[in-house]
Amino acid sequence: MASKDYDSDGAHPATLQHDASGSASSETSVHPAVGRSSGQHEFTAKPTISDCQQVCSLLAEVHGGMPVRPARLAGATEEAEGVEDLASRTIATECGEVGEVLDGLVRTILSQHTSRANSSRAKQALDQHFGTGNYHAIRRASVSSITAVLQDARVGLAARKSTTIHALLNHIHLNLNPDLSLEFLRYLPDSEAMETLTSFKGVGAKTASCVLLFCLGRNFFPVDTHVFRITKALGWLPPGPTATRESAFKHLNQAVPDHLKYPLHILLFQHAQQCLVCKRISSKPSHPLCPSKNKSTITPRRGAGKSAGQLNVTCPLINLFS
């Protein structure tokens, strides 16, 4: 079964400002529509900045180096030391790291509840049928015709995604910009940009935070299924049913320092799909960890697929799991 890359939820983030040294400041900015999670007091102090740095370093050694946020991204104010790994770039592109905000949002919607390969195939199918990035043609088309294109490309949830994208384009055309541009989001504060994105039907905080992180260069930490499973195993979230995707999203956006949000998300996402140990981690309270702590075959994806070779290495996080 194909690995599910991204899925949507309805959470909103709480962001935390960090000073230049990387330590958290005393002021937190919580989205007014969210407030504090009722279970917020049950979260521990983890992850610390040191925890985040350690996990980033361990995963970077296995997965081709530290992912780098492109300087061209609007809103990106810092340059991190690292490498332009092709796998990281591919993941980022399919998660919305493209030149136009609308294109990034549509790509991220297509990635919901499916694999990277399927979401990439979905975008290619739309481009081939309607013209590359021709969202005016998609808006003028019927939902059924969009669905047919996605179904022909063997994309899951084709009807739902077609409905979401078609409604999104019509809403933007009628209420925001007849030119179908969302570039104005680049000039909005984080909270307003998030509020605008999550006002679109079918766009939850996970999808919105991906657009904010990858397309707008903002410091958000999306929590998808992969990130949720591994951070829970690391003890960064409470055990059992206490931690939900929504509460985890709020907690990790506060705890993970801004300068590590981009590389840590990519590395956790990449590792969760390539490490056989971490693939077996379950989010169910009764089965938090896989039964095996032995060697794990990790395939580095740097554009060469299996030809890049496999590494029989111990999962670098195994000794950190709770």
Secondary structure, 3 states (H helix, E strand, C coil): CCCCCECCCCCCCEEEEECCCCCEEEEEEECCCCCCCCCHHHCCCCCCHHHHHHHHHHHHHHCCCCECCCCCCCCCCCCCCCECCHHHHHHHHHCCCCCCHHHHHHHHHHCECECHHHHHHHHHHHHHHHCCCCHHHHHHCCHHHHHHHHHHCCCCCHHHHHHHHHHHHHHHHHHHCCCCCCHHHHHCCHHHHHHHHHCCCCCCHHHHHHHHHHHCCCCCCCCCHHHHHHHHHCCCCCCHHHCCHHHHHHHHHHHCCHHHHHHHHHHHHHHHHHEHHHHCCCCCCCCCCCCCCCEEEECCCCCCHHHHCCEEEECCCHHHCC
